[in-house]
Amino acid sequence: MKEPAPEYPYERAWNYTLWLLGRQAYTTGQLRDKLRRKGATEETMTRVLGKLAELKLVDDALYAETFVRSRSRTKGAIRLRQELFQKGVAEPLVDRAVGTLDEAAQLESAAQLAEKNRWRWKGEPRERYSKAYAFLARRGFTGDVVRGALERTFNAPEPEEDEA
C-alpha cells in the first residue's frame, strides 16, 4: 500500500515562496500553482498568499503593469493579455494594465519591429507584405495597427545594399 504524501507545512511553504520571490516576481496564481504541486493544502496556500499580499510582496496589479510596460515594445495588446491570463492575473487587472497602451504607441512599436525585421521577408511585394503581416499578428498586434505599421514600413524606400 502506498502511504499518502505528507502535508506540506506552513513554515516550509512560507520559506519556499520567499525563496521563489527572491529569484523573480510571480503572480498570486503562479505561486498558488507552485504550492499546489508541492502538496500544500488549500488552507496553507491561503495563509501564505494572504501574508504575502499583506506584506506587499505579491501584487498582481503591479506585476501586470510592469509586465505590460517591459514587453510592449515587442508584443501587442492581444498577446500581452493572453500571457497575463496564463499567469493567473484577474481580468480587471489585465484590462487596466493593457488599457494603458494607446494605439499610437502600439503603431510605433509595430513599425519599429517591422523595420527591424524587414530583411527577413524576401520575394514579391505581396509575399513580403503577407509574411510581415503574419509576423506582427503572431506578436499580438491588432489588424489596424499591423496595417498602419506595414504601410509605414513598405512605403519607405528599400534599404540600399552595399556594392562590394
Beta strands, then each sheet from edge to edge (+ up, - down):
end
